[in-house]
Amino acid sequence: MPRSPGRDGACGAADILCVTEPVAIVTRLDTPYSQRSYTHAPHPHERPPVPAPDRQRRGLLGVSAAALVAAFGLGAAALTPLSAAPADAVDTTRARADEVGLFADTEPRRAVTSRGRRPVEVGLQFRSRATGVVTGAQVYKTARGKGATPRRASLWNARGERLAAARLTPRRGAGWVSVRFPTAVAIKANRTYTVSVFAPKGRTAITKGGLRKPKQRGPLTAGGKLGGVHAYSTSSRFPRRAAQDSNHWVDVLFRRSGNAPTPMPTPTATPTATPTTNEGAFPTQDTTGVPAGWSPTQVVDGAYRITTPGAVVEDLRVSGSIEVAAPNVTIRRVEVIGGSIDNFVGPTCQGGLLVEDTTIRRGTGTTRATDPPALGAGGYTARRVEIDGKPEGFRVGGRASGCGPVVIESSWARVVRPDECGDWHGDGIQGYDGPALTVRQTSLILDETGCGGTAPFFYPHSQGNTSVDIDGLLVDGGGYAFRLGMPGSVRNLAIVDKSWYYGPINVKCSAVGEWQADVVTVAADGVATPVRAVGCTTEEGN
């Protein structure tokens, strides 16, 4: 689906193509700690406490399958045809005798040059039926200028971790540009990887629909569900977004095991087992929280207090709350039932908190509007955290009391109206005296039926907040689905169609430096499909 130019007439922010460890010491508490009340003043744009209107909601409520990345379209109108390569074109002899790539060494058919000049990472998802090593990467350069050469090639695993990187030498002319990684990287059979290049000036090659059908060469496969991906950024990063089965003509150099014995790299730590997902997918309930098949090594009925700096708490089930009273604590594979995790329980905020692969869900007791947030207050990183059934989700606060920045990534939260509605103002993420907030690839759902909540995302200008950096956020529900009043950048914002009461956004747009958002529909398996772009034209954000 073609996109329109941005408000300044240039290519929009979302378009490649556009129209013109220590041992934990954990102390048992006999009774849960006194819970603080977290509320904010109601706003006239908050949804009134009336039954929800009859509306189609196709959010991620109860999604139980790994979601695919949102299939946002790229424009197709402004394409520059390929020109014949000049005399100084790049040598097309790419792979060595024992190496294989997915694409032939000849000039690609139907490849065109995108007109977009935004810095972009473009790549290819692929698999191999055989074990082997990735020795390098290659990209077809359509624009003849030397400055159009991508600058960096990378190899990524399915979790977005960079496995290798190498710089490409700028070349004049059109043709294939190849680079070898400093060390070959061993890959496993039938696992998904991504090879990509970073083009600081855009102008990358593209064939729209070029990966609609599967491609196979030797043991390598791509196309179909494994397509082209991209990400907009001023520096190289993992490309998450797919676009109409487009082929960006990035290729891999692969060698089977046995041709040259390259050992598997030794991991620095044993990775946590997590469900298999497609790269760039918005998280679902099945891809967050404690892993499938997990069982605790200890079960506790009551609240816990952690007092040792650097403590690592793992594989615990707590029917109560967790008080973090020490800095640099790690909470991993923990299930919290009926309680919360709080790192601001004394006079100062305990920073450096890492919470990952953890579930926080409601218990059997009555929930109330005054219940504390599931996770807070600040100075923490939440990774693959699942919040379900709580009246409040993530809190970003405590800045004046020493709470540092907050990072929320690859997480899923479904905030549900309390049993006793009262004066409820529920949010998936709320900033209140909030430090800097970073959000990556996270899903927020607000289920407020019969009781007026606020928004899945609420970071207003009236509550002492600072700034945001958002890239990959799905929001579903609320009076307004997305409310922002502070400076920052917003990219890859997906707003579930017809999920809001008043409108999709309430934003102080003059404070936002970068903006890209779409209204989407979401199928039962979590696949998001764009309906229309959402421009930033409001001046509220409260």
C-alpha positions in Angstrom: 0.0 0.0 0.0 1.7 3.2 -1.1 2.4 5.8 1.6 2.2 9.6 1.3 5.1 11.9 1.9 5.6 13.4 5.3 4.3 16.8 6.3 7.4 18.5 4.9 6.9 16.8 1.5 9.8 14.5 2.0 9.7 10.8 2.4 7.9 9.8 5.5 9.6 8.3 8.5 8.3 4.8 7.8 9.0 4.6 4.1 11.9 3.1 2.1 9.8 3.9 -0.9 7.4 6.8 -0.9 5.3 9.0 -3.1 7.2 12.2 -4.1 26.7 -13.0 39.9 26.2 -13.1 43.6 24.0 -15.7 45.4 20.7 -14.1 46.3 19.9 -13.5 50.0 16.1 -13.4 50.2 14.3 -12.6 53.5 10.8 -13.8 54.1 8.3 -11.3 55.4 5.5 -12.5 57.6 3.0 -10.1 56.1 3.0 -8.2 52.8 4.2 -4.6 52.9 1.9 -1.7 53.1 0.9 -0.9 49.5 1.1 2.7 48.4 -1.8 4.2 46.4 -0.9 5.2 42.8 -3.5 7.4 41.1 -3.6 10.5 39.0 -6.3 13.1 38.6 -9.0 12.2 36.1 -9.0 13.9 32.7 -12.1 14.8 30.7 -10.8 12.6 27.8 -10.7 9.5 30.0 -13.3 7.1 29.1 -16.4 7.3 31.3 -17.3 4.3 33.5 -20.0 3.0 31.2 -20.3 -0.4 29.4 -18.1 -0.6 26.4 -19.8 0.2 23.1 -20.3 -2.6 20.6 -17.1 -2.5 18.6 -14.9 -5.0 16.8 -11.8 -5.7 18.9 -9.2 -7.8 17.4 -6.4 -7.2 19.8 -4.0 -9.6 21.4 -6.4 -10.5 24.2 -5.5 -14.1 24.9 -3.4 -14.6 21.8 -1.8 -18.0 22.1 0.5 -18.2 19.1 3.8 -16.7 18.2 3.0 -13.5 16.3 4.5 -12.6 13.0 5.9 -9.1 12.5 3.4 -6.5 11.4 3.3 -6.5 7.6 3.5 -2.7 7.0 3.6 -1.8 3.3 6.1 0.2 1.4 5.2 2.6 -1.3 5.7 1.6 -4.9 5.3 4.8 -6.8 8.6 6.5 -6.7 11.1 4.0 -8.1 14.3 4.7 -10.0 15.0 2.1 -12.7 18.4 0.4 -12.7 21.0 1.9 -14.9 23.7 0.0 -16.6 26.8 -0.5 -14.5 29.7 1.8 -15.5 33.2 0.6 -16.1 34.2 0.8 -12.5 31.2 -1.3 -11.3 31.8 -3.7 -8.4 33.2 -7.1 -9.2 30.3 -9.6 -9.2 32.4 -12.6 -8.3 31.2 -13.1 -4.7 31.1 -16.6 -3.3 34.2 -18.8 -3.0 34.1 -22.4 -4.3 33.0 -23.7 -0.9 30.4 -21.0 -0.2 26.8 -20.5 -1.2 24.4 -17.6 -1.2 20.7 -17.5 -2.0 20.9 -15.3 -5.1 22.8 -15.7 -8.3 25.9 -13.6 -9.0 24.2 -11.9 -11.9 22.3 -8.6 -11.9 18.9 -9.0 -10.2 15.8 -8.8 -12.3 13.2 -6.2 -11.5 15.4 -4.5 -8.9 14.9 -0.8 -8.5 16.4 1.9 -6.3 14.3 3.3 -3.5 14.1 7.1 -3.5 14.0 7.3 0.3 17.1 8.8 1.8 16.5 8.1 5.5 19.1 5.9 7.2 17.9 2.4 7.1 18.9 -1.2 7.9 17.6 -3.7 5.4 18.0 -7.4 5.5 16.9 -10.9 4.8 15.6 -13.6 7.1 16.9 -17.1 6.2 17.3 -20.7 7.4 19.7 -23.5 6.5 18.7 -27.2 6.5 22.3 -28.0 7.3 24.6 -26.9 10.1 27.5 -24.7 8.9 29.1 -21.3 9.2 28.2 -17.9 7.9 31.4 -16.3 6.6 30.1 -13.0 5.4 27.4 -11.0 3.7 26.7 -9.4 0.4 24.3 -6.7 -1.0 23.4 -5.6 -4.5 24.0 -1.9 -5.0 21.8 -0.3 -7.6 22.6 3.4 -7.1 25.9 4.2 -8.9 27.2 6.8 -6.4 30.0 5.8 -4.0 28.0 7.3 -1.1 25.1 4.9 -1.7 27.2 1.9 -0.6 25.9 0.4 2.7 28.4 0.9 5.5 28.0 -2.1 7.8 26.9 -5.8 7.4 25.5 -7.8 10.3 24.3 -11.3 11.2 21.6 -11.6 13.9 19.9 -14.4 15.7 16.1 -14.7 16.2 16.2 -12.7 19.4 17.9 -9.7 17.7 21.3 -10.3 19.1 24.2 -9.3 16.8 26.4 -12.3 16.1 28.9 -10.7 13.7 29.5 -7.4 12.0 31.9 -6.0 9.3 32.3 -2.8 7.4 31.8 -2.6 3.7 34.2 -0.5 1.5 32.4 2.2 -0.4 32.4 1.5 -4.2 31.3 3.3 -7.3 28.9 1.7 -9.8 26.2 -0.9 -9.5 26.8 -4.5 -8.6 27.3 -6.9 -5.8 29.4 -5.8 -2.8 30.7 -8.5 -0.5 32.4 -8.5 2.9 33.7 -11.3 5.2 33.1 -11.3 8.9 36.3 -11.2 11.0 35.3 -14.7 12.3 33.0 -17.2 10.7 29.9 -17.8 12.8 28.5 -21.3 13.3 24.7 -21.5 12.9 22.3 -24.3 13.6 20.1 -26.1 11.2 16.5 -25.0 10.8 16.9 -21.9 12.9 16.0 -18.4 11.7 18.7 -15.8 11.2 18.9 -12.4 9.7 21.6 -10.9 7.5 21.4 -7.2 7.0 23.3 -4.0 5.9 23.0 -0.5 7.2 22.6 2.2 4.6 23.1 5.7 6.1 21.8 7.4 3.0 19.0 5.0 2.0 18.8 4.4 -1.7 18.8 0.7 -1.3 17.8 -1.9 -3.9 14.4 -3.4 -3.7 12.0 -5.7 -5.6 8.5 -5.4 -4.3 7.0 -8.9 -3.9 10.3 -10.5 -4.7 10.1 -12.9 -1.7 6.5 -13.8 -1.9 7.4 -17.3 -3.0 10.1 -19.3 -1.1 13.6 -19.2 -2.5 16.0 -22.1 -2.1 19.6 -22.6 -3.0 21.6 -25.5 -1.6 20.7 -25.8 2.0 19.5 -22.2 2.3 15.9 -21.1 2.2 14.2 -17.7 2.3 11.0 -16.1 1.1 7.4 -16.9 2.0 7.3 -16.5 5.8 11.0 -15.6 5.8 11.1 -12.3 4.0 12.8 -9.0 3.7 13.0 -6.8 6.8 14.0 -3.2 7.5 14.4 -0.7 10.4 14.8 3.0 10.4 17.5 4.3 12.6 20.5 6.7 12.6 22.8 3.7 13.4 22.8 0.0 12.7 20.2 -2.1 14.5 18.2 -5.3 14.2 15.7 -4.9 11.4 12.2 -6.0 12.6 9.7 -4.8 10.1 8.6 -6.8 7.0 7.2 -5.1 4.0 5.0 -6.7 1.3 7.4 -9.6 0.8 10.0 -7.2 -0.5 13.5 -8.4 -1.5 16.2 -5.9 -0.5 18.9 -8.0 -2.2 20.9 -8.7 0.9 22.4 -12.1 0.8 24.5 -14.4 3.1 27.7 -16.3 2.5 27.3 -19.8 3.9 29.6 -22.8 4.2 28.5 -26.2 5.2 30.1 -27.9 8.3 33.0 -30.1 7.3 34.3 -27.8 4.6 36.3 -25.9 7.3 36.1 -26.8 11.0 34.9 -23.6 12.7 34.0 -24.1 16.3 30.7 -23.0 17.7 31.2 -19.8 19.7 31.2 -20.3 23.5 28.2 -18.4 25.0 29.0 -16.1 27.9 25.9 -17.3 29.8 23.3 -20.0 29.4 20.4 -18.4 27.6 16.9 -18.6 29.1 14.6 -21.0 27.2 11.9 -19.0 25.5 9.2 -19.8 23.0 10.2 -19.7 19.3 9.0 -16.5 17.7 9.3 -14.8 14.3 11.7 -11.9 14.3 10.0 -8.6 14.9 6.7 -10.1 16.1 4.7 -8.1 18.6 4.8 -10.2 21.8 1.9 -12.3 22.8 1.0 -14.0 26.1 2.8 -17.2 24.9 6.1 -15.4 24.1 6.5 -13.6 27.4 6.6 -14.5 31.1 7.9 -17.7 32.5 8.8 -20.2 29.7 6.5 -23.0 28.7 7.1 -26.1 30.9 8.6 -24.0 33.7 8.2 -25.1 37.3 9.5 -23.3 40.4 12.2 -24.6 42.6 10.6 -22.8 45.6 7.0 -21.7 46.3 6.3 -19.1 48.9 3.0 -17.9 50.3 3.6 -14.3 51.3 5.8 -11.4 50.4 9.6 -11.4 49.8 12.2 -8.8 50.5 15.5 -8.8 48.7 18.3 -7.0 50.6 21.6 -8.1 49.0 23.1 -5.9 46.3 23.6 -7.8 43.1 21.3 -10.7 44.2 20.0 -13.0 41.5 16.5 -14.5 42.3 15.4 -17.3 39.9 12.7 -19.9 39.5 10.5 -18.7 42.4 6.7 -18.6 42.7 5.5 -15.9 45.1 1.9 -15.5 46.2 2.4 -12.0 47.3 4.7 -9.1 46.4 8.5 -8.7 46.0 10.2 -5.8 47.7 13.6 -5.0 46.1 15.6 -3.2 48.8 19.0 -3.4 47.2 20.6 -2.2 44.0 21.5 -4.2 40.8 19.1 -7.1 41.6 18.1 -9.6 38.9 14.7 -11.3 39.0 14.5 -14.1 36.4 11.8 -16.8 35.7 9.7 -15.7 38.7 5.9 -15.9 38.9 4.2 -13.3 41.1 0.6 -14.1 41.9 -1.7 -11.4 43.3 1.2 -9.0 44.1 3.7 -6.7 42.5 7.5 -6.0 42.1 8.6 -2.7 43.7 12.1 -1.3 43.9 11.1 1.9 45.7 10.2 0.6 49.2 12.4 2.9 51.3 13.7 6.4 51.2 15.6 5.8 47.9 15.0 3.9 44.7 17.1 0.8 44.1 18.4 1.1 40.6 19.8 -1.5 38.2 16.9 -3.8 38.6 16.6 -6.4 35.8 13.3 -8.4 35.5 13.1 -11.0 32.7 11.1 -14.0 31.7 8.7 -13.2 34.6 5.0 -13.3 35.0 3.0 -11.0 37.2 -0.7 -11.9 37.4 -3.8 -11.3 39.5 -4.6 -13.8 42.3 -7.9 -15.0 43.7 -8.4 -11.9 45.9 -10.5 -8.8 45.0 -8.7 -6.2 42.8 -9.2 -2.5 43.5 -8.6 0.8 41.9 -5.9 1.6 44.5 -3.8 -1.5 43.8 -0.2 -0.6 43.0 1.4 -1.1 39.6 2.5 -4.6 38.7 6.1 -3.4 38.2 7.7 -0.1 39.4 8.9 2.4 40.2 11.9 3.2 38.0 15.5 2.4 37.3 14.7 -1.0 35.9 14.7 -3.1 32.7 11.8 -5.3 31.9 12.5 -8.0 29.3 9.9 -10.6 28.2 7.7 -9.7 31.2 4.0 -10.8 31.1 1.5 -8.8 33.2 -2.1 -10.2 33.1 -5.3 -9.2 35.0 -3.8 -6.4 37.1 -5.5 -3.0 37.3 -2.1 -1.2 36.6 0.8 -2.3 34.5 4.3 -0.8 34.3 5.0 2.3 36.3 7.7 4.7 35.2 8.4 7.1 38.1 10.4 8.0 41.1 12.8 10.4 39.2 12.9 13.0 42.0 13.9 10.2 44.4 16.7 8.8 42.4 15.0 6.3 40.1 16.9 6.1 36.8 15.8 5.4 33.3 13.4 2.6 32.4 13.6 0.1 29.5 10.7 -2.1 28.6 11.3 -4.6 25.8 9.7 -7.7 24.3 6.9 -7.6 26.9 3.2 -8.0 27.0 0.7 -6.5 29.4 -3.1 -6.9 29.7 -4.5 -4.5 32.2 -8.0 -5.3 33.4 -10.6 -3.2 35.2 -10.6 -3.9 39.0 -13.3 -5.9 40.6 -14.2 -2.8 42.6 -14.1 0.0 40.0 -14.0 3.0 42.3 -12.0 5.9 40.8 -9.9 3.8 38.5 -7.4 5.2 36.0 -5.7 2.1 34.6 -2.8 2.2 32.2 -0.5 -0.4 30.5 2.5 2.0 31.0 2.1 5.2 33.0 4.7 7.9 33.6 4.4 9.7 36.9 7.5 11.8 37.8 9.0 9.6 35.1 12.6 9.2 34.1 13.6 8.6 30.5 11.6 5.7 29.0 12.7 3.4 26.2 10.1 0.9 24.8 11.0 -1.8 22.3 8.6 -4.3 20.7 6.0 -4.4 23.4 2.2 -5.0 23.4 -0.2 -3.2 25.7 -3.9 -4.0 26.1 -6.4 -2.2 28.3 -9.6 -4.1 29.0 -11.8 -1.6 30.7 -15.3 -2.9 30.1 -17.8 -1.3 32.4 -15.1 0.9 34.2 -13.3 3.9 32.8 -9.6 3.4 32.5 -7.1 5.8 30.9 -4.9 4.5 28.1 -2.6 1.5 27.2 0.2 4.1 27.0 0.1 7.2 29.2 3.1 9.5 29.5 1.7 13.0 29.8 3.3 16.4 30.2 1.4 17.2 33.4 3.1 14.6 35.7 6.7 15.5 35.9 7.9 13.2 33.1 11.0 13.6 30.9 11.3 11.9 27.5 10.6 8.7 25.5 12.2 6.6 22.8 9.7 4.2 21.3 10.3 1.7 18.5 7.8 -1.1 18.2 4.6 -0.7 20.4 1.2 -2.2 19.9 -1.6 -0.5 21.8 -5.2 -1.7 22.2 -8.0 0.0 24.1 -8.5 3.2 26.1 -10.3 6.5 25.7 -7.2 7.4 23.6 -5.0 4.4 22.9 -1.7 6.4 23.0 -1.2 9.5 25.1 2.1 11.4 25.1 3.0 14.9 26.1 6.8 14.8 26.4 9.7 15.0 23.9 11.1 12.0 22.1 10.7 9.7 19.1 7.9 7.4 18.2 8.4 4.7 15.5 6.6 1.6 14.6 3.5 2.4 16.7 0.6 0.1 15.9 -2.8 1.1 17.1 -5.5 -1.6 17.0 -8.4 -0.4 14.8 -11.6 0.6 16.6 -10.1 -0.3 20.0 -10.3 3.3 21.3 -13.3 5.3 22.6 -12.4 8.9 21.6 -9.5 8.6 19.1 -6.3 6.7 18.4 -3.9 9.3 19.8 -3.7 12.3 22.2 -0.2 13.7 21.7 1.7 17.0 21.9 3.0 16.6 18.4 5.2 19.7 18.5 7.4 18.0 21.1 7.8 14.8 19.1 10.9 14.8 16.9 10.2 11.6 15.0 6.8 10.0 14.4 5.5 7.0 12.5 2.3 5.2 13.4 -0.4 3.0 11.8 -3.9 1.9 12.6 -3.8 -1.9 12.3 -6.0 -5.0 12.6 -4.8 -7.9 14.5 -5.7 -11.5 13.8 -6.2 -14.2 16.3 -2.6 -15.4 15.8 -1.2 -11.9 16.4 -0.4 -10.9 12.8 -0.9 -7.2 12.4 -2.1 -5.7 9.1 -2.0 -1.9 8.4 -5.2 -0.1 7.7 -4.0 3.5 7.4 -1.2 5.7 8.6 -1.8 8.0 11.6 -0.3 11.4 11.3 0.7 13.4 14.4 -1.5 16.5 14.3 -2.7 17.0 17.8 -1.4 19.4 20.5 -2.6 18.0 23.8 -0.7 15.1 25.4 -2.3 15.3 28.8 
